[in-house]
Amino acid sequence: MGDEAVQSTNLDATFSKRSAVHFGYWTDPYISQMVSSMGERKAPEIHLGYFTRVTALKSLILKTVEYGQALGRKVQIVSLGAGFDTLFWRLRDELNPMDEAVNNYIEVDLPEVTAKKCYRIKKSKLLLSKVVQDDDDEVKLSRTDLHGHRYHLIGADFTDLTLLARKLAECQIDYALPTIFLAECVLIYIEPTKVERFLSWTTTAFTSALVFLNHEQLNMNDRFGAVIVENMSSRGCGLPGVAACQSPAAQNGRFLARGYHGALCWTMSEVYELLPRDEVNRVEKLELFDEKELMRQLFEHYCVGIAWRNQDKFNFDDFDFWKLAASSSDPGFIIIIPVMWADTLLILGISVFTALLGEGFTWLFVYRTERYQRLKSDIEKQTKRLEKKKEILGESTLDKTRKRKMEKDEEKLKNTNRDLMVVKMKSMVAIGFVFTSLLSMFNSIFDGKVVAKLPFTPISWVQGLSHRNLLGEDYTDCSFIFLYILCTMSIRQNIQKALGFAPSRAAAKQSNMWGPDPNKYKF
């Protein structure tokens, strides 16, 4: 991670944030202390992306801090690969007083980066004034490290766990306090084995509640993702951790595999849709957005993720990240919840579409054919004739001759039903092929994604379907395939009735291939 090209991404991000602040996307009086100019003007889509990212992460941090404050518990925050980020200073303004909510705010980055940040803090009265409590406070400053009041900046490769532990001790880290880790586009630049070792260390070293907030690339296995990889490669930035950025399941899985008890992630599109509409309208008027498709693609290829462990040690009654929210007078704060309703409506739409498509194929191959029409008519006639005979024979003695005739009529009806089923089978192969193709495509979209919460825990043999490809052990989580099957089964039956393709009531009574109950006419 010591590559200069990777370190240069810190400047890119800072210039982009400075540019977005300049155009009014959010307020940050401190970013100009980190870089004196904006560099070249960034595209509106970039501004909007950073606005969504900054808002979401700040919201999640404040919500976690709020839980601690409500119970008199302080938290500590460790920002990995912090670069020139100004979140500490913005939180100082937001949390008044911050000392009652945050015990320690620690930023970690490579010494080459922290040396530059130390210099900028030392030269800025605005920045320096926030890392001391009063004028008499002493700030310990070296070339790469800074220790102030509740704020620490240390130069270290955080994957070097021995060095990190020593540096954190200098920050008076408390491993028994609830801790929030923050990483913004950091883990993807590190070898997966090092990330795994670091994540395992966090779950063993910290004994209280642990939260990991991560902003990173997502869906990197498609063409647009390949373009991002190629672009970074052309700048000399390798992405050794890209495998964990293939899907939400991959993002969540690396945390769950290293001891975290739960993990979720949202695409930036999902986060953006949850922003207050008045705030969205405000920022969308700041600039002219010509490349909305580009913005959509970018938002689908970045995410905000959260993983947690030992949430019970926060003593929270409701530490439910499905309902994470932040309330504030600041319009920049959002409610972060999974867009389950949107997913459910989308799956409902998919089910209606596939059901209509299936009925369309069936009409093309079956319903409109002369043979089907004739067989259907024969079944109706034979069923009515048989029912009439049963009514008559029910009031008289059934002799052997009439019994044999009745059995012949039932056998004939059964054969006609079988012939009708054979005709329908012709369309089932085509429908099955189309449905399998569509299901594979839609399943890849929702792979590893919780689309609904069941109001009950399914029995064990159903869980293989209801929890299919989902991580974790919360079996009330509902998979796409389970919800899709339930919707399609009910929707197709209703569509058949609406279109007049459903079997008639008379035919349905005789649809059993095994014939009537053999005990019905037993004397």
C-alpha positions as CSV (number, residue, x, y, z in Angstrom):
1,M,0.0,0.0,0.0
2,G,3.1,2.2,0.0
3,D,2.8,3.0,-3.7
4,E,2.8,6.7,-4.6
5,A,0.0,6.2,-7.0
6,V,-2.3,4.8,-4.3
7,Q,-1.3,7.7,-2.0
8,S,-2.2,10.1,-4.7
9,T,-5.9,9.0,-4.5
10,N,-6.0,10.9,-1.2
11,L,-5.3,14.2,-3.0
12,D,-7.9,13.3,-5.7
13,A,-10.5,12.7,-3.0
14,T,-9.7,15.9,-1.2
15,F,-9.8,18.0,-4.3
16,S,-13.1,16.5,-5.2
17,K,-14.5,17.2,-1.7
18,R,-13.2,20.8,-1.9
19,S,-14.8,21.3,-5.2
20,A,-18.2,19.9,-4.0
21,V,-18.1,22.1,-0.9
22,H,-17.2,25.1,-3.1
23,F,-20.4,24.5,-5.2
24,G,-22.5,24.2,-2.1
25,Y,-23.2,20.5,-1.7
26,W,-22.4,20.6,2.0
27,T,-20.6,22.9,4.5
28,D,-17.0,22.2,5.5
29,P,-14.9,25.1,6.5
30,Y,-11.9,22.8,7.2
31,I,-11.4,21.2,3.8
32,S,-9.7,24.4,2.5
33,Q,-7.1,24.1,5.2
34,M,-6.0,20.7,3.7
35,V,-5.7,21.8,0.1
36,S,-5.4,25.4,-0.9
37,S,-7.0,25.0,-4.3
38,M,-9.7,22.9,-5.9
39,G,-7.6,21.6,-8.7
40,E,-9.6,21.2,-11.9
41,R,-13.3,21.4,-11.7
42,K,-15.0,18.1,-11.1
43,A,-18.0,16.8,-12.9
44,P,-21.4,17.2,-11.2
45,E,-21.8,13.4,-11.0
46,I,-18.5,13.3,-8.9
47,H,-19.8,16.1,-6.6
48,L,-23.1,14.3,-6.1
49,G,-21.3,11.0,-5.4
50,Y,-19.1,12.6,-2.7
51,F,-22.1,14.4,-1.2
52,T,-23.9,11.0,-0.9
53,R,-20.9,9.3,0.6
54,V,-20.1,12.0,3.1
55,T,-23.7,12.3,4.2
56,A,-24.2,8.5,4.6
57,L,-21.1,7.8,6.6
58,K,-21.6,10.8,8.9
59,S,-25.2,9.7,9.5
60,L,-24.2,6.2,10.5
61,I,-21.4,7.4,12.8
62,L,-23.7,9.8,14.5
63,K,-26.4,7.2,15.0
64,T,-24.0,4.8,16.7
65,V,-22.7,7.7,18.9
66,E,-26.3,8.5,19.8
67,Y,-26.8,5.0,21.1
68,G,-23.8,5.4,23.4
69,Q,-24.8,8.8,24.6
70,A,-28.3,7.6,25.5
71,L,-26.7,5.1,27.8
72,G,-23.8,7.1,29.1
73,R,-21.3,5.2,27.0
74,K,-18.6,6.9,25.1
75,V,-17.3,5.5,21.8
76,Q,-13.9,5.7,20.1
77,I,-13.5,6.1,16.4
78,V,-10.5,4.7,14.4
79,S,-10.3,6.0,10.8
80,L,-8.1,3.9,8.6
81,G,-6.4,5.4,5.6
82,A,-7.8,8.7,6.8
83,G,-5.8,10.9,4.3
84,F,-6.8,14.6,4.6
85,D,-10.3,13.8,5.8
86,T,-11.9,16.5,8.1
87,L,-14.6,14.4,9.8
88,F,-13.1,14.9,13.2
89,W,-13.4,18.7,12.9
90,R,-17.0,18.5,11.6
91,L,-18.0,16.1,14.4
92,R,-16.5,18.6,16.9
93,D,-19.0,21.2,15.6
94,E,-21.9,18.7,15.5
95,L,-21.4,17.0,18.8
96,N,-21.3,19.8,21.4
97,P,-19.6,18.9,23.6
98,M,-17.8,16.1,21.8
99,D,-16.0,15.0,24.9
100,E,-19.3,13.6,26.3
101,A,-19.8,11.3,23.3
102,V,-16.3,10.4,21.9
103,N,-13.5,9.3,24.1
104,N,-10.9,9.1,21.3
105,Y,-10.7,9.9,17.6
106,I,-7.7,8.2,16.0
107,E,-6.6,8.6,12.3
108,V,-4.2,6.1,10.8
109,D,-2.4,6.4,7.5
110,L,1.0,5.9,6.0
111,P,3.8,8.1,7.4
112,E,4.2,9.9,4.1
113,V,0.6,11.0,4.3
114,T,0.4,11.8,8.0
115,A,3.5,13.9,7.8
116,K,1.8,16.2,5.3
117,K,-1.4,16.3,7.4
118,C,0.6,17.1,10.6
119,Y,2.2,20.0,8.8
120,R,-1.1,21.3,7.6
121,I,-2.7,21.1,11.1
122,K,0.3,22.8,12.7
123,K,0.1,25.7,10.2
124,S,-3.7,26.2,10.5
125,K,-5.0,27.9,13.6
126,L,-8.5,26.8,12.7
127,L,-7.5,23.1,12.6
128,L,-5.2,23.3,15.6
129,S,-7.7,25.0,17.8
130,K,-10.0,22.0,17.6
131,V,-7.4,19.5,18.8
132,V,-6.9,21.3,22.1
133,Q,-9.4,21.8,24.9
134,D,-8.0,25.2,26.0
135,D,-4.9,27.3,25.4
136,D,-3.0,25.5,28.1
137,D,-3.3,22.1,26.4
138,E,-0.1,20.6,25.0
139,V,-0.1,19.0,21.6
140,K,2.5,16.3,21.1
141,L,3.8,16.6,17.6
142,S,6.4,14.7,15.7
143,R,7.0,14.6,11.9
144,T,4.4,11.9,11.3
145,D,2.3,11.7,14.5
146,L,0.2,14.2,16.5
147,H,-1.5,13.7,19.9
148,G,-4.0,16.3,21.0
149,H,-7.1,16.4,23.2
150,R,-9.3,13.4,22.0
151,Y,-7.6,13.5,18.7
152,H,-4.6,11.4,17.5
153,L,-3.0,11.1,14.1
154,I,-0.5,8.3,13.7
155,G,1.7,7.2,10.8
156,A,1.6,3.4,10.4
157,D,0.6,0.7,8.0
158,F,-2.4,-0.7,9.9
159,T,-1.8,-4.2,8.5
160,D,1.4,-4.3,10.5
161,L,-0.4,-5.3,13.7
162,T,2.6,-5.1,16.0
163,L,3.4,-1.6,14.9
164,L,-0.3,-0.6,15.0
165,A,-0.7,-2.0,18.6
166,R,2.3,0.1,19.8
167,K,1.0,3.2,18.0
168,L,-2.5,2.8,19.4
169,A,-1.1,2.4,22.9
170,E,0.4,5.9,22.5
171,C,-3.1,7.1,21.7
172,Q,-4.4,5.5,25.0
173,I,-6.7,3.2,23.1
174,D,-9.3,1.4,25.3
175,Y,-10.0,-2.0,23.9
176,A,-13.0,-2.3,26.3
177,L,-14.9,0.7,24.8
178,P,-17.4,0.5,21.9
179,T,-15.3,1.2,18.8
180,I,-16.2,2.4,15.3
181,F,-13.7,1.6,12.5
182,L,-14.0,3.7,9.3
183,A,-12.5,2.9,5.9
184,E,-13.2,4.9,2.8
185,C,-11.9,3.3,-0.4
186,V,-9.0,1.7,1.5
187,L,-9.3,-2.1,1.7
188,I,-9.4,-2.6,-2.0
189,Y,-5.8,-1.5,-2.3
190,I,-4.6,-4.1,0.2
191,E,-3.8,-7.8,-0.2
192,P,-6.8,-9.9,0.9
193,T,-4.8,-12.0,3.3
194,K,-3.6,-8.8,5.1
195,V,-7.2,-7.5,5.3
196,E,-8.5,-10.8,6.7
197,R,-5.7,-10.9,9.3
198,F,-6.6,-7.3,10.3
199,L,-10.3,-8.0,10.5
200,S,-9.7,-11.0,12.7
201,W,-7.5,-8.9,15.0
202,T,-10.3,-6.4,15.4
203,T,-12.8,-9.0,16.6
204,T,-10.3,-10.5,19.1
205,A,-8.7,-7.4,20.4
206,F,-11.8,-5.3,21.0
207,T,-14.1,-6.9,23.6
208,S,-17.0,-4.4,23.5
209,A,-19.4,-3.5,20.7
210,L,-17.6,-3.2,17.4
211,V,-18.8,-1.4,14.3
212,F,-17.0,-1.3,10.9
213,L,-18.1,1.3,8.3
214,N,-16.8,0.8,4.8
215,H,-17.2,2.8,1.6
216,E,-15.8,1.0,-1.4
217,Q,-16.3,-0.2,-4.9
218,L,-19.0,-2.8,-5.7
219,N,-20.2,-4.9,-8.6
220,M,-16.8,-4.9,-10.1
221,N,-17.4,-8.1,-12.1
222,D,-19.3,-6.4,-15.0
223,R,-18.1,-4.2,-17.9
224,F,-18.4,-0.9,-16.1
225,G,-16.5,-2.4,-13.2
226,A,-13.8,-3.6,-15.6
227,V,-13.5,0.0,-16.9
228,I,-12.9,1.2,-13.3
229,V,-10.2,-1.4,-12.8
230,E,-8.5,-0.5,-16.1
231,N,-8.6,3.2,-15.3
232,M,-7.0,2.6,-11.9
233,S,-4.4,0.3,-13.5
234,S,-3.5,2.9,-16.0
235,R,-2.7,5.3,-13.1
236,G,-0.5,2.7,-11.6
237,C,-2.9,1.7,-8.9
238,G,-3.4,-2.0,-8.5
239,L,-6.5,-3.3,-6.8
240,P,-5.5,-6.6,-5.1
241,G,-8.6,-6.6,-3.0
242,V,-11.1,-6.3,-5.9
243,A,-12.4,-9.9,-5.3
244,A,-14.3,-8.7,-2.2
245,C,-15.9,-6.0,-4.3
246,Q,-17.7,-8.3,-6.8
247,S,-21.1,-8.3,-5.0
248,P,-22.9,-7.4,-1.7
249,A,-22.5,-11.1,-0.7
250,A,-18.7,-10.8,-1.2
251,Q,-18.5,-7.5,0.7
252,N,-20.5,-8.8,3.6
253,G,-18.9,-12.2,3.6
254,R,-15.3,-11.1,4.4
255,F,-16.6,-9.5,7.6
256,L,-18.8,-12.5,8.6
257,A,-15.9,-14.9,7.9
258,R,-13.6,-13.0,10.3
259,G,-15.9,-13.0,13.3
260,Y,-18.4,-10.1,12.8
261,H,-21.9,-11.1,13.8
262,G,-23.7,-9.2,11.0
263,A,-23.0,-7.2,7.9
264,L,-25.0,-5.1,5.4
265,C,-24.2,-2.9,2.4
266,W,-26.2,-0.6,0.2
267,T,-25.3,0.7,-3.3
268,M,-24.9,4.4,-3.5
269,S,-28.1,4.4,-5.6
270,E,-30.0,3.0,-2.7
271,V,-28.5,5.5,-0.3
272,Y,-29.3,8.4,-2.7
273,E,-32.9,7.3,-3.0
274,L,-33.2,7.6,0.8
275,L,-32.0,11.2,1.0
276,P,-34.7,13.7,1.9
277,R,-36.4,14.9,-1.3
278,D,-36.0,18.6,-0.5
279,E,-32.3,18.1,0.0
280,V,-32.1,16.1,-3.3
281,N,-34.0,18.8,-5.1
282,R,-31.6,21.4,-3.7
283,V,-28.3,19.7,-4.7
284,E,-29.7,18.7,-8.1
285,K,-30.3,22.4,-8.9
286,L,-26.7,23.3,-8.1
287,E,-25.4,22.2,-11.4
288,L,-26.6,20.9,-14.8
289,F,-26.6,17.0,-14.8
290,D,-26.2,15.9,-18.4
291,E,-24.7,12.5,-17.7
292,K,-27.5,10.9,-15.6
293,E,-26.7,7.4,-17.0
294,L,-23.0,7.8,-16.0
295,M,-24.2,8.9,-12.5
296,R,-26.4,5.8,-12.2
297,Q,-23.6,3.5,-13.3
298,L,-21.2,5.1,-10.8
299,F,-23.7,4.9,-8.0
300,E,-24.3,1.2,-8.7
301,H,-20.6,0.5,-8.5
302,Y,-19.9,2.0,-5.1
303,C,-21.4,1.1,-1.7
304,V,-21.7,1.9,1.9
305,G,-21.3,-1.1,4.1
306,I,-21.6,-1.8,7.8
307,A,-20.5,-4.8,9.9
308,W,-20.9,-5.2,13.6
309,R,-20.0,-7.5,16.5
310,N,-21.0,-7.7,20.2
311,Q,-23.8,-5.2,19.8
312,D,-25.3,-6.6,23.0
313,K,-22.4,-5.1,25.0
314,F,-23.6,-1.7,24.1
315,N,-26.6,-2.6,26.3
316,F,-28.8,-1.5,23.4
317,D,-32.5,-2.5,23.5
318,D,-32.7,-1.9,19.7
319,F,-29.4,-2.1,17.9
320,D,-31.1,-2.9,14.6
321,F,-29.1,-1.8,11.6
322,W,-32.1,-2.6,9.4
323,K,-33.6,0.5,10.9
324,L,-30.6,2.7,11.3
325,A,-31.5,6.3,11.1
326,A,-30.1,9.7,12.0
327,S,-32.3,12.6,13.0
328,S,-30.9,16.1,12.9
329,S,-31.8,19.7,11.9
330,D,-29.0,19.4,9.4
331,P,-30.6,18.5,6.1
332,G,-27.6,16.5,5.3
333,F,-28.6,13.7,7.6
334,I,-30.4,10.7,6.1
335,I,-32.3,7.7,7.2
336,I,-30.4,4.6,6.2
337,I,-32.6,1.5,5.8
338,P,-32.6,-1.2,3.2
339,V,-34.8,-0.5,0.3
340,M,-36.8,-3.7,0.9
341,W,-40.0,-2.2,-0.3
342,A,-38.4,-1.2,-3.6
343,D,-37.0,-4.7,-4.0
344,T,-40.3,-6.3,-3.1
345,L,-42.1,-4.2,-5.7
346,L,-39.5,-5.0,-8.3
347,I,-39.8,-8.7,-7.6
348,L,-43.6,-8.4,-7.8
349,G,-43.2,-6.7,-11.2
350,I,-40.8,-9.4,-12.3
351,S,-43.3,-12.1,-11.2
352,V,-46.2,-10.4,-13.1
353,F,-44.0,-10.1,-16.2
354,T,-42.9,-13.7,-16.2
355,A,-46.4,-14.9,-15.5
356,L,-47.7,-13.0,-18.4
357,L,-44.9,-14.2,-20.6
358,G,-45.6,-17.8,-19.5
359,E,-49.3,-17.4,-20.4
360,G,-48.3,-15.9,-23.7
361,F,-46.2,-18.9,-24.6
362,T,-48.9,-21.2,-23.4
363,W,-51.5,-19.4,-25.6
364,L,-49.1,-19.5,-28.6
365,F,-48.3,-23.3,-28.3
366,V,-51.5,-24.6,-26.6
367,Y,-54.6,-22.5,-26.0
368,R,-55.1,-21.4,-29.6
369,T,-54.7,-24.9,-31.1
370,E,-57.6,-26.8,-32.5
371,R,-56.6,-30.0,-30.6
372,Y,-56.6,-28.2,-27.2
373,Q,-60.0,-26.6,-27.9
374,R,-61.5,-29.9,-28.9
375,L,-60.0,-31.7,-25.8
376,K,-61.2,-29.0,-23.5
377,S,-64.7,-29.2,-25.0
378,D,-64.7,-33.0,-24.6
379,I,-63.7,-32.7,-21.0
380,E,-66.5,-30.3,-20.3
381,K,-69.1,-32.5,-21.9
382,Q,-67.8,-35.7,-20.4
383,T,-67.6,-34.1,-16.9
384,K,-71.1,-32.8,-17.0
385,R,-72.5,-36.1,-18.4
386,L,-70.7,-38.1,-15.6
387,E,-71.9,-35.7,-12.9
388,K,-75.5,-36.0,-14.1
389,K,-75.3,-39.9,-14.1
390,K,-73.9,-39.8,-10.5
391,E,-76.8,-37.7,-9.4
392,I,-79.3,-40.1,-10.9
393,L,-77.5,-43.2,-9.7
394,G,-77.3,-41.8,-6.2
395,E,-81.0,-42.2,-5.9
396,S,-81.3,-45.7,-7.3
397,T,-79.6,-49.1,-6.8
398,L,-76.3,-49.4,-8.7
399,D,-76.1,-52.7,-10.6
400,K,-73.0,-54.3,-12.1
401,T,-73.9,-53.2,-15.6
402,R,-74.3,-49.5,-14.7
403,K,-71.2,-49.7,-12.5
404,R,-69.1,-50.9,-15.4
405,K,-70.5,-48.2,-17.6
406,M,-69.7,-45.6,-15.0
407,E,-66.1,-46.9,-14.7
408,K,-65.8,-46.7,-18.5
409,D,-67.0,-43.1,-18.5
410,E,-64.5,-42.2,-15.8
411,E,-61.7,-44.0,-17.6
412,K,-62.6,-42.1,-20.8
413,L,-62.5,-38.8,-19.0
414,K,-59.2,-39.7,-17.3
415,N,-57.7,-40.5,-20.8
416,T,-59.0,-37.2,-22.2
417,N,-57.5,-35.3,-19.3
418,R,-54.2,-37.1,-19.9
419,D,-54.3,-36.2,-23.6
420,L,-54.9,-32.5,-22.6
421,M,-51.8,-32.7,-20.3
422,V,-49.7,-34.1,-23.1
423,V,-50.7,-31.1,-25.3
424,K,-49.8,-28.7,-22.5
425,M,-46.4,-30.4,-22.1
426,K,-45.4,-29.1,-25.5
427,S,-45.3,-25.6,-24.2
428,M,-43.7,-26.4,-20.8
429,V,-40.2,-27.1,-22.3
430,A,-40.1,-23.7,-24.0
431,I,-41.6,-22.0,-20.9
432,G,-39.1,-23.8,-18.6
433,F,-36.2,-22.7,-20.8
434,V,-37.3,-19.0,-20.8
435,F,-38.0,-19.0,-17.1
436,T,-34.7,-20.6,-16.2
437,S,-32.9,-18.0,-18.3
438,L,-34.8,-15.1,-16.7
439,L,-34.4,-16.6,-13.2
440,S,-30.6,-16.9,-13.6
441,M,-30.4,-13.3,-14.8
442,F,-32.6,-11.9,-12.0
443,N,-31.0,-14.1,-9.4
444,S,-27.6,-12.7,-10.3
445,I,-29.0,-9.2,-9.6
446,F,-30.3,-10.2,-6.1
447,D,-27.5,-12.7,-5.3
448,G,-26.8,-12.5,-1.5
449,K,-29.3,-9.7,-1.0
450,V,-32.0,-9.8,1.6
451,V,-35.2,-8.7,-0.1
452,A,-37.7,-9.0,2.7
453,K,-38.0,-10.0,6.4
454,L,-40.3,-12.9,7.1
455,P,-42.6,-12.5,10.2
456,F,-41.7,-16.0,11.3
457,T,-38.7,-18.4,11.2
458,P,-39.4,-21.1,8.5
459,I,-39.1,-24.8,9.3
460,S,-35.6,-26.2,8.6
461,W,-36.4,-27.9,5.2
462,V,-37.8,-24.6,3.8
463,Q,-34.7,-22.5,5.0
464,G,-32.6,-23.9,2.1
465,L,-34.9,-22.0,-0.3
466,S,-36.0,-19.0,1.9
467,H,-32.4,-18.3,3.0
468,R,-30.7,-19.4,-0.3
469,N,-27.3,-17.6,-0.9
470,L,-27.8,-15.4,2.1
471,L,-25.1,-15.0,4.7
472,G,-25.6,-15.0,8.5
473,E,-28.0,-17.1,10.6
474,D,-31.0,-14.8,10.7
475,Y,-33.5,-17.2,9.0
476,T,-36.2,-14.5,8.9
477,D,-34.1,-13.0,6.0
478,C,-35.9,-13.8,2.8
479,S,-34.0,-14.5,-0.5
480,F,-35.1,-13.4,-4.0
481,I,-35.9,-17.0,-5.2
482,F,-38.3,-17.7,-2.3
483,L,-40.2,-14.5,-2.7
484,Y,-40.2,-14.8,-6.5
485,I,-41.7,-18.4,-6.3
486,L,-44.4,-17.3,-3.9
487,C,-45.4,-14.3,-6.0
488,T,-45.3,-16.2,-9.3
489,M,-47.5,-19.1,-8.0
490,S,-50.2,-16.8,-6.8
491,I,-50.0,-14.3,-9.6
492,R,-50.1,-16.8,-12.4
493,Q,-53.3,-18.4,-11.0
494,N,-55.0,-15.0,-10.9
495,I,-53.8,-14.1,-14.4
496,Q,-55.2,-17.4,-15.7
497,K,-58.5,-16.6,-14.2
498,A,-58.5,-13.0,-15.5
499,L,-57.6,-14.1,-19.1
500,G,-60.1,-17.0,-19.0
501,F,-57.4,-19.7,-19.3
502,A,-58.0,-21.3,-15.9
503,P,-59.6,-24.8,-16.0
504,S,-63.4,-24.7,-15.6
505,R,-64.9,-25.7,-12.3
506,A,-66.3,-28.9,-13.8
507,A,-62.9,-29.8,-15.3
508,A,-61.0,-29.1,-12.2
509,K,-63.1,-31.6,-10.3
510,Q,-61.9,-34.3,-12.6
511,S,-58.3,-33.2,-13.0
512,N,-57.0,-35.9,-10.7
513,M,-55.1,-38.3,-12.9
514,W,-55.8,-41.1,-10.4
515,G,-59.6,-40.8,-10.8
516,P,-62.3,-40.5,-8.1
517,D,-62.0,-41.9,-4.6
518,P,-62.3,-45.7,-5.0
519,N,-64.3,-45.9,-1.8
520,K,-67.0,-43.6,-3.0
521,Y,-69.0,-46.3,-4.7
522,K,-68.0,-49.2,-2.4
523,F,-70.9,-51.2,-1.0
